[in-house]
């Protein structure tokens, strides 16, 4: 008959093993965790994880061993390094570049070279009303909006 301490240890081992198994991808199925898969390799990996826990290994050590044996893709949460950082940050970088181009174009529309030249020639800056009138006169009308899905 098992003592109460042995039962608690077995429950702790089982809980840790299930937690780790949920974060490990089945190498045969690919789309399931080894906890959900019934493939032979998944059953062997679950047994390996339980044996490693009983041997006193930490979760980090077990993940590292699995990664060394089966490659980085076996884990659902990949390591954060330069390659994964570039992958995760690329949408932000692209969005920032698009916003920068948009802001530059908006700035260019509001900054009229002719008004700057007129200020230099006159030697006296234009009043705000004169500046607004000159902008209205010198700014070409916006091009017709073309839809990207429309030819």
C-alpha positions in Angstrom: 0.0 0.0 0.0 1.3 3.5 -0.9 1.9 6.0 1.7 0.4 9.5 1.6 3.8 11.0 0.7 4.3 8.6 -2.2 0.8 9.5 -3.6 1.6 13.3 -3.3 4.9 12.8 -5.1 3.2 10.7 -7.8 0.6 13.5 -8.3 3.3 16.2 -8.5 5.3 14.1 -11.1 2.1 13.6 -13.1 1.1 17.3 -13.0 4.6 18.4 -14.0 4.7 15.8 -16.8 1.4 16.9 -18.1 2.4 20.6 -18.1 5.6 19.8 -20.0 3.8 17.5 -22.4 1.3 20.2 -23.3 4.2 22.4 -24.5 5.9 19.7 -26.6 4.9 19.1 -30.2 4.4 15.6 -31.4 7.2 14.9 -33.9 4.9 12.5 -35.8 1.6 14.4 -35.9 3.1 18.0 -35.8 -0.2 19.6 -35.0 -0.8 18.0 -31.6 1.0 18.1 -28.3 2.4 14.9 -27.1 -0.1 15.0 -24.3 -3.0 14.9 -26.8 -1.4 12.5 -29.3 -1.6 8.7 -29.2 1.4 8.2 -31.6 4.0 5.8 -30.4 6.7 8.5 -30.3 4.4 10.7 -28.1 3.8 7.8 -25.7 7.6 7.3 -25.5 8.2 11.0 -25.0 5.7 11.2 -22.1 7.5 8.2 -20.5 10.8 9.9 -21.0 9.6 13.1 -19.4 8.2 11.3 -16.4 11.5 9.4 -16.0 13.5 12.7 -16.2 11.2 14.3 -13.5 11.7 11.2 -11.2 15.5 11.6 -11.8 15.3 15.1 -10.3 15.6 17.1 -13.5 14.1 20.6 -13.6 11.6 21.6 -16.3 14.3 23.7 -18.0 16.7 20.8 -18.2 14.0 18.6 -19.7 13.0 21.2 -22.3 16.7 21.6 -23.2 17.2 17.8 -23.6 14.1 17.5 -25.8 15.3 20.5 -27.9 18.8 19.0 -28.2 17.4 15.5 -29.2 14.6 16.6 -31.5 15.4 20.2 -32.6 13.9 23.6 -31.8 10.6 22.8 -33.5 9.6 20.2 -30.9 8.8 23.0 -28.5 5.7 25.2 -29.0 7.4 28.2 -27.4 10.7 28.8 -29.3 13.7 30.4 -27.7 13.9 34.2 -28.1 17.0 35.0 -30.1 17.9 37.2 -33.0 16.1 35.1 -35.6 12.8 34.9 -33.7 13.1 38.5 -32.7 13.3 39.5 -36.3 10.3 37.3 -37.1 8.2 38.8 -34.3 9.3 42.4 -34.8 9.0 42.5 -38.6 5.3 43.6 -38.6 6.2 46.5 -36.3 9.2 47.5 -38.4 7.1 47.4 -41.7 4.3 49.3 -40.0 6.7 52.0 -38.8 8.2 52.3 -42.2 4.8 52.8 -43.8 3.9 55.3 -41.2 7.2 57.2 -41.8 6.6 57.4 -45.5 3.0 58.6 -45.0 4.2 61.2 -42.5 6.9 62.4 -44.8 4.4 62.8 -47.7 2.0 64.7 -45.5 4.9 67.0 -44.4 6.0 67.5 -48.0 2.4 68.6 -48.9 2.4 71.2 -46.2 5.9 72.5 -46.8 5.8 74.5 -50.1 9.2 75.4 -51.6 7.8 78.4 -53.4 6.7 80.1 -50.2 10.2 79.5 -48.7 11.8 81.0 -51.8 9.4 84.0 -51.6 10.4 84.6 -48.0 14.1 84.6 -48.9 13.5 87.0 -51.9 11.4 89.5 -49.9 13.6 89.3 -46.8 10.4 89.5 -44.7 8.4 86.5 -43.8 4.8 86.2 -45.1 2.0 86.8 -42.7 0.0 83.7 -41.8 -2.9 84.9 -44.1 -0.5 85.6 -47.0 1.1 82.2 -46.4 -2.3 80.4 -46.5 -3.3 82.3 -49.7 0.0 81.3 -51.4 -0.4 77.7 -50.3 -3.9 77.6 -51.8 -2.6 79.1 -55.0 0.5 77.0 -55.4 -0.7 73.6 -54.1 -1.8 71.5 -57.0 -5.1 69.7 -56.5 -4.8 66.2 -55.1 -4.7 63.4 -57.7 -7.9 61.4 -58.0 -8.0 58.6 -55.5 -7.3 55.3 -57.1 -8.4 52.1 -55.4 -5.8 49.4 -55.3 -8.4 46.8 -56.1 -9.7 48.8 -59.0 -7.8 49.0 -62.3 
